[in-house]
């Protein structure tokens, strides 16, 4: 049997793709914070990202592959574990299990749906074709106006805030779980990775939440 078809191989793929996506999420969050520099800050950042289109699309393609593999492996492992123990114990005792751990598959699915929505919204502009025409005074794509226009509405803001709460739950358990899947934890390192993962998850969620909430309440772009 090929290694990637084994349970251990699937866990390795889950761990590696998960860590790659955490790195991307952190970088994306830091990039979003350039909105505190106003239109010049976020538009300049976006323009630099688009400076070399082949590299940008290669990166997007790689992240798409990681995203699909992560979801595929996650669902596969979940179904395998479920079929291996079809009968639930009458009394299940697991003092170390957290809500984040128990809901990983569902928060992952919700995030998968959200990522598709996010790409349709901010990258493809499927819901707002008028975004394609937005340009600032020097001809750059006006990301600042796109974001302030979007988060001026209650529904879009609530969707993004809810998604970031789900992201928080997923990362709280996911970060230490990735290291565990790669066999990099032991009794000494697991508590530290668990605590560190929760801190990273909290900071990432807060970093992402700043933008929609502050725009909605007119602190940015008001």
Phi, psi and omega in degrees: 000135178292146188301325184284353177266351178278162178299319179295318179298319179295323178293323177297316179297318177301314182295313183293315180292325178296314179295322178298318181288328175297317177301318179295317181298317179297315179296320180295318179297316179297321177296320179298329182292349176293350177294341177290348173270011179076196181300320180297318182297305185286324180289323177294318178299313181296323180294322178295323178296327183269006185296330181227085186309317181302319180293320180299314182288329175294319178295315179299320179296318179296316180294326177295318178297314179300318181299312181294315180298318182297314180294315181300311180295321180298312180294319180299312180296322179298314181292322178295316179295322181292318181288334179288337179222073184295331181265124178282143178296145179299324177225108183265122179243117177209089187296337185271351181286135178247167177300320179299319181292318183290336184253014184306314183297321184282320176294326177295317179295317179299317179295324177299316178295319180296319180300319178298314178299316181299318178294318178296325183283302190261342181256311182269338180061039182293326183271337182225077181303337181295341177301329181300335183267358184283126178217146178275187186296336181253018172088004177280154175300131187271080179297323181302312181292324178299316182288317181292326176293317182294311185274007171284340181265144184294316186298311181297319180298315179297319179300313182290321178296315179299319180297323180288330174292319176296319177300318178303312180298318183293317182286331181305319177263328188297320185297311178289331179293325178299314179295324179295318180297330180272003178071028185255015181242154172213185183299333181277320186272334184301313179300322180292318179292324178296312179295316179297319178298321179292322177295314179299315180301316180295316180294320178296313180298315179297317179301320178286325183290333180309311188298302182297321183291314182291327176291316181301322181267016173063021174285325174248131177076008182280000000 
